[in-house]
Amino acid sequence: MDADMYAEAIEYELLTQAIYKDILAREGVNTVNVQHNVSIVGRSGVEHQVDVYWEFKQAGITHRVLIECKNYASNLTLEKARNFFAVVHDIGNCVGIIVTKTGYQSGAAAFCKHYGLALKLLRKPTERDWEGRIREIHIKMTPRVPVSNETHPIVCCLCLRPASEDQEVRLKNSSEQNPNLVHASPSMRFLGKDGQPITEELRLWIPRQLNVLEREDGGPYKKSLELTDHYISANLGNGIELVQVIGVLIEYYVETLPSNEVVLNATETVSAILKDFESGEWEHVHSAK
């Protein structure tokens, strides 16, 4: 085997490993370590190289899964199937799977079916594979968004609750000197009682609170929200301190943006499929990275 063929074979084995990791994760089995290129000593004392391997325990018995990867351009022969069956038999308490790109000779398929070896096809999808399946999805999007510009800015007023009479006096005096104290800035984040941020910046948080789909273009519209255990930090004359926010009043306008169409083409995103050889059913789709 030359260097290029060897590299392609290793790449095929790693793809198989990645796909079975995905399958196990999808089925909620995240504790199994799917390994590549493992050496296992059989009951005969002979050491066997296994392309992809994982094991698990059930009812106190260790079960092993062995996968033989054949990156062949032609159908797998009976000889190769027999060789892998010998490995599975020697290791024992295991399930054997053969993965290849093209297919299996009739003798190899009959042999594997009789002895319980699973046959899989792992390859790029062909035109025939797409028959009866959706290849393209056209999505027309018409965004309706809250307006944020100089003419129609989003205004968010804060409803504050002083923690004491002393803080109330200082808050009143500070608000008279700085009327913007009760207006939220885009980079502001609400804090918890411990002074740590509990929301994202308001430029991101506010739009998520507005259901603009219910509104026609224009405005102004108003949205009030009650808050619990939300605070801001402010300097009211005695240094930075927390002030409780019990609600916000948001004033905003709505605008509908031009429509655009997005085309999702599965043939461009699917790099490989795993199929059962006997049934021909897709078992897993591997997305291109």
C-alpha positions in Angstrom: 0.0 0.0 0.0 1.5 3.4 -1.0 1.5 6.5 1.2 -1.6 8.0 -0.4 -3.7 4.9 -0.1 -2.6 4.4 3.5 -3.5 8.0 4.3 -7.0 7.5 2.7 -7.4 4.3 4.7 -6.6 6.0 8.0 -8.9 8.9 7.1 -11.7 6.4 6.4 -11.2 4.7 9.8 -11.2 8.1 11.6 -14.4 9.0 9.8 -16.0 5.7 10.9 -14.9 6.4 14.5 -16.4 9.9 14.4 -19.7 8.7 13.0 -20.1 6.0 15.7 -19.2 8.6 18.4 -22.1 10.7 17.0 -24.5 7.8 16.9 -23.7 6.9 20.5 -24.0 10.5 21.7 -27.4 10.8 19.8 -28.6 7.8 21.7 -27.5 9.3 25.0 -24.5 7.0 25.5 -21.7 9.5 26.3 -19.7 7.3 28.6 -18.4 4.9 25.9 -14.9 5.6 24.5 -14.9 4.9 20.8 -11.3 4.1 20.0 -9.2 3.9 16.8 -6.5 1.4 15.9 -6.7 -0.9 19.0 -4.7 -4.0 19.6 -6.6 -6.8 21.4 -5.3 -10.3 22.4 -7.7 -13.0 21.5 -8.5 -16.2 23.4 -5.8 -18.0 21.3 -3.2 -15.6 22.6 -2.8 -14.0 19.1 -2.9 -10.1 19.0 -5.4 -8.6 16.6 -5.5 -5.0 15.2 -9.0 -3.5 15.3 -9.8 -0.4 13.3 -12.5 1.0 15.5 -13.5 -0.4 18.9 -15.6 0.2 22.0 -16.8 -1.8 24.8 -19.5 -1.6 27.5 -20.8 -3.7 30.4 -24.3 -5.1 30.6 -25.5 -7.4 33.4 -22.0 -7.8 34.5 -20.8 -9.0 31.1 -18.4 -7.0 29.0 -19.6 -6.6 25.4 -17.2 -5.5 22.7 -17.9 -3.9 19.3 -15.3 -4.4 16.6 -15.4 -2.5 13.3 -13.4 -3.4 10.3 -13.0 -0.5 7.8 -12.4 -1.3 4.1 -11.8 1.8 2.0 -12.2 -0.3 -1.2 -13.4 0.8 -4.7 -14.7 -2.7 -5.3 -17.1 -5.0 -3.5 -15.7 -6.8 -0.4 -14.8 -10.4 -1.0 -15.7 -13.5 0.9 -12.1 -13.9 1.9 -12.0 -10.6 3.8 -15.3 -11.4 5.5 -13.9 -14.8 6.7 -10.7 -13.2 8.0 -12.7 -10.7 10.1 -15.0 -13.4 11.4 -12.0 -15.3 12.6 -10.9 -12.2 14.6 -14.4 -11.7 16.1 -14.6 -15.4 17.0 -11.1 -15.4 18.6 -11.8 -12.2 20.7 -15.3 -13.5 21.8 -18.2 -11.7 23.5 -18.3 -9.1 20.7 -20.3 -7.8 17.8 -18.5 -7.4 14.5 -19.3 -4.7 11.9 -17.7 -4.4 8.5 -17.8 -0.9 6.9 -17.0 -0.3 3.3 -17.6 2.2 0.5 -19.0 0.2 -2.4 -20.7 -3.1 -1.4 -20.2 -6.8 -0.8 -20.0 -9.8 -3.1 -22.9 -12.1 -2.7 -20.9 -14.8 -1.0 -19.5 -12.3 1.5 -23.0 -11.0 2.2 -24.5 -14.4 2.7 -21.6 -15.5 5.0 -21.9 -12.4 7.2 -25.6 -12.7 7.5 -25.4 -16.3 8.6 -22.7 -15.5 11.3 -24.2 -12.3 12.5 -21.7 -9.8 11.1 -23.3 -6.4 10.4 -22.6 -5.0 7.0 -22.6 -1.2 6.5 -21.9 1.2 3.7 -20.1 4.4 4.5 -19.6 6.8 1.6 -20.6 10.0 0.0 -24.3 10.0 -1.1 -25.0 9.4 -4.8 -27.9 10.6 -6.9 -29.8 7.4 -6.2 -29.5 7.9 -2.5 -31.4 11.2 -2.8 -34.4 9.6 -4.4 -37.5 10.3 -2.3 -35.6 12.6 0.0 -35.5 16.4 0.3 -32.4 17.9 -1.2 -33.2 21.6 -1.0 -35.2 23.7 1.3 -36.0 27.3 0.3 -36.7 29.6 3.2 -38.1 33.1 2.6 -37.4 35.4 5.5 -39.0 38.8 6.1 -37.4 40.2 9.2 -39.4 42.5 11.5 -37.2 44.2 14.0 -37.2 46.9 16.6 -35.7 50.1 15.2 -32.6 51.5 16.8 -31.4 54.7 15.2 -31.0 58.4 16.0 -34.5 59.3 14.8 -36.2 56.5 16.7 -33.9 55.1 19.4 -34.9 52.4 21.8 -35.5 54.0 25.2 -35.4 51.9 28.3 -36.3 53.6 31.6 -35.5 51.9 34.9 -37.9 51.7 37.9 -35.6 51.7 41.0 -36.4 50.8 44.6 -34.1 52.3 47.2 -32.9 49.9 49.9 -33.2 52.6 52.6 -34.3 56.2 53.2 -30.7 57.3 53.0 -30.3 55.6 49.6 -33.6 57.1 48.5 -32.4 60.7 49.3 -29.1 60.1 47.5 -30.8 58.5 44.6 -33.2 61.5 44.3 -30.4 64.0 44.4 -28.2 62.1 41.9 -31.2 61.8 39.5 -31.8 65.5 39.6 -28.1 66.1 38.8 -28.1 63.4 36.2 -31.5 62.6 34.6 -30.0 59.8 32.6 -29.3 57.8 35.7 -32.7 56.0 35.3 -32.1 55.4 31.6 -30.4 52.2 30.6 -27.3 52.3 28.3 -26.7 49.7 25.6 -23.7 48.2 27.4 -25.4 47.9 30.8 -26.0 44.5 32.3 -28.3 43.7 35.2 -26.6 42.4 38.3 -27.6 39.9 41.0 -27.5 40.5 44.7 -23.9 39.6 44.7 -23.0 42.2 42.2 -22.3 39.7 39.4 -24.0 40.0 35.9 -27.1 38.0 35.5 -28.1 39.2 32.0 -26.3 39.9 28.7 -25.8 43.5 27.7 -29.1 45.4 27.3 -28.5 46.0 23.6 -29.0 42.2 23.3 -31.3 41.6 26.2 -34.0 44.2 25.3 -34.8 43.0 21.7 -35.5 39.5 23.2 -38.2 41.0 25.4 -40.1 42.5 22.5 -42.6 40.5 20.4 -42.4 42.7 17.3 -44.3 40.2 15.2 -47.5 41.4 16.9 -46.8 45.0 15.9 -47.3 46.9 12.7 -44.5 49.1 11.3 -44.2 52.4 13.2 -44.7 53.3 16.8 -43.9 54.3 19.4 -44.8 51.2 21.3 -44.4 50.6 25.0 -43.5 47.5 26.9 -43.3 47.2 30.7 -41.6 44.4 32.5 -41.5 43.5 36.2 -38.1 42.3 37.5 -37.1 40.4 40.6 -33.7 40.5 42.2 -32.2 42.7 39.4 -29.8 45.4 40.3 -27.6 48.1 38.8 -24.4 49.6 40.2 -24.4 53.4 40.6 -22.4 56.1 42.3 -24.9 58.0 44.5 -22.2 60.1 46.2 -20.8 57.4 48.6 -19.0 55.3 46.0 -20.4 52.5 43.9 -23.4 50.6 45.4 -26.2 48.4 44.2 -29.7 49.8 43.5 -32.6 47.4 43.0 -34.4 47.5 39.6 -38.1 46.4 40.0 -39.1 47.0 36.4 -38.3 48.6 33.1 -40.4 50.6 30.6 -39.2 50.1 27.0 -40.3 52.5 24.2 -39.5 51.4 20.7 -40.5 51.5 17.0 -40.9 48.6 14.6 -39.6 48.2 11.0 -40.0 45.4 8.4 -36.8 44.8 6.5 -36.6 43.6 2.8 -37.3 39.9 2.3 -34.5 37.5 1.3 -34.4 33.8 0.5 -32.1 31.3 2.0 -31.5 28.0 0.2 -30.3 25.0 2.3 -28.8 22.4 0.0 -28.2 19.1 1.7 -25.8 17.9 -1.0 -23.5 20.7 0.0 -23.6 19.9 3.8 -23.7 16.1 3.8 -20.2 14.7 3.5 -21.0 11.0 4.1 -23.9 8.7 4.9 -23.9 5.4 6.8 -26.3 2.8 5.4 -27.3 -0.7 6.3 -26.3 -2.9 3.4 -29.2 -5.3 3.7 -32.1 -2.8 4.2 -30.5 0.1 2.3 -31.8 2.5 5.0 -29.8 5.5 6.0 -28.6 5.1 9.6 -26.6 8.3 10.0 -25.8 11.5 8.1 -22.4 13.0 8.6 -22.3 16.8 8.1 -19.4 18.5 6.4 -17.3 20.6 8.9 
